[in-house]
Amino acid sequence: MRVLNASFVPRAGACTALRTSPLGPTRTYCLPSLVIVGAMRAGTSALCDLLSKQPRYARNADGREVHYFSDPFASPRKLAKAWPAYAARFPRRRRDELVFEKTAQYLTSPGGLAAMFAVLGPALRVVAVLREPGARLYSEFQHHCAAGRCRPWAPLCAARRSTGPRNGTALPRGAVVRGDVLPDGTLVAAAVCYAARGLKDKLSVLHACARAPRARTPAGSCPAAPGRPSARPD
């Protein structure tokens, strides 16, 4: 990834020329000026679809959630340094377009919003989509059941009785299991698990550091200011 304008300063809505491969063509890419975040099943996708139909609004080329700021193990400094990889997701189609992206999880990712403003600056506009909690929870329950993810929680809890009454409590059959179980038996919120993208060893380090920030774990020292994950399932 090569930035052709060495003096370019990344900020929300700014455009610059990039060459994504040594022999590839030079194209103009624009950082988003608007980011949509929100709760699951709150309507972020619907808002994104409505904006995509407007001529002046342009989403990232692949039309998927970007998740650039979802990793709790990537510091704002690291993300700021690697900004060309983020900008390469947004090729410019026309000069007067407004670029946006939608990654609902930024709202709940540890440090996600702070990292986003550190990279894109104070001019960034963020739209947070929320929903009445009861209706949102029931909608999420239906969503997980339709995907085949509704299953008894009791067997999972019974296998993890060593860490306290929360994880040893059998919930009603049909409860939705979200999140993951760390080696010590702690249930961690799904938002943190999704952000870790399967890196369960690092997720364990993150949890241990949240409980004892100055401790050293078997996997190494604690990451800097990782955020405090929730020990309660969504």
Buried (B, 14 or more C-beta within 10 A) or exposed (E): EEBEEEEBEBBBBBBBBBBBEEEEEEEBBBBBBBBBBBBBBBBBBEBBEEBEEEEEBBBBEEEEBBBBBBBBBBBBEEBBEBBBEBBBBBBBEEEEBBBBBBBBBBBBBBBBBBBBBBBBBEEBBBBBBEBEEEEBBEBBBEEBEEEEEBBBBBEBBEEBEEBEEBBBEEBEEEBBBBBBBBEEBBBBBBBBBBBBEEBBBBBBBBBBBBEEEEEEBEEEEBBEBBBBBBBEBB
